Amino acid sequence: MYMRIAHIAAERSYARRLKVGCVIVKNHSIISFGWNGMPTGYDNCCEMEVNGETVTRPEVQHAELNAIAKLAENGYSSKGASIFITHSPCIHCALLIQKCGITEVFYHELYRSEDGLNFLKRAGIRVEQL
């Protein structure tokens, strides 16, 4: 059920290259969700053309960052929570996940690099592909 909701969250993204969504769950309740997109106040265009190629803009915020930031903004803790993500986390999001105390990561599809997954496993965080 939570992964299905993560996929629904991903549909909120304006990204053309890759839509990613996530849901953070604690004590069997959804405490936050997010999707990849531009920061507040920016246009909703996540890609740009560089030398005839479509690339992701460097300002794009990942789904995990948006969901965790939403928790922090509202004074909630993710310590001991689980996160359900449509794609496995990049290394930067994996570092954030570990730092804020999330103990389980469930993902649906593999991201282009497994660095994030490898870090999480070494950090003792449960990782499972659904």
N, C-alpha and C positions, 0 to 999 in steps of 0.2 A: 504494500500500500504506500509506504513512504517513498519508495523509488518512483512509483507512478506520479506522486505529487512533485517529486524533483523534476520529472520530465515535463510536467505541466508548467512548473516555474521556468524551465528552460525556454518554453515558447514565448515568454514575456521578453526575451532578449531580442534586440534589434540586430544582432550580429548576423552577417550573411555566411561567414566561413564556418563557424562552429557555435552552436547555441548550447550553453551549459547551465544546468540548474542544480540546486542542492536544498536539502532540508536538514535542519538540526533537531534532534529528538532527545529529550531527557525525561526520564520517568514515564515513558510511553506517551508523551505529549510533544507536539511540535512547538518548539520555542523560537524558531526563526527559519527563514528561507531566503534564498537569493538566486540571482542569475547574473550572467556576465553582461556588462554594459558600461557605458560612459559615466563618469562622475556627475553628480548633481550640478546643473547649470551648464553642462556641455550639450552640444547637439547629440542626437542619438545615432550618429554614424560611427560604427565601430571599425570600419576599414578605410584604407586610403590606397591610392594608386602610387606605386613607386617603380619607375622604369618599366611601365607597362604591366606590372604585377600587382595583384590585390594583396595587401598585407594588413594585419591587425594593427590598429593604432596603439602606440605605447601607453596611452592613458587608460585603456580598457581595464576595468576592474573585474577580477574573476568572481565567480559565483560564491566561492567560499569566503573570500574577503568581504563581500557585501553582506552575507548572512552573519558572519562573526561581528562585523562592525555594527550591524543593527542591534545585536545583543548588547554590546558594550555601550552603545549610545543610550540604551534604555536601562542600563544598570543590571543586566542579567549575566549570569555566569554559564559558560559552556563546560565547566569542569565536570567530567564524568559523562558527558553527552556522547551521542553517536551522530555521525553525519552520513547522509545518503547523497551521492553525487552522480550525475549522469555520466561523467567521465572521470577517470582516475586523476588525482590532483597533480599539478606540476610541483616541482621542488619548492618553490616559494610558498605555495598554499600548504604543502605538507609541513613546512617549518611552522607556519602559523597555526595549523591544526594541532601540532604537538605542543606548541608553546601555550595554547589556551586550554589545555587539559582535556581535549576530546580523546576518548579511549577506543572508539571503534569507527572504522571507515568502510562504508559499503559503496561500491561503484558499479556501474553497468558496463561502460565501454572503456577500453584502454586509451589513454592519451598518447600522443606521439612519443613521449619519453617515459620510461619507468623509474626515473630518478626519485620522484616523489614517493612512489610505492616502496622502493627499496629503503629510503630513509625512514618511513613510518614503521616498517617491519623491524629495522634495526633499533628503533626507539621503543619497541615493545608494544606498539599499538596494533590492535587486531585489524586486519585488512581482509576483505572478502569481496570477490566479484559476484554480483547477482545477475 
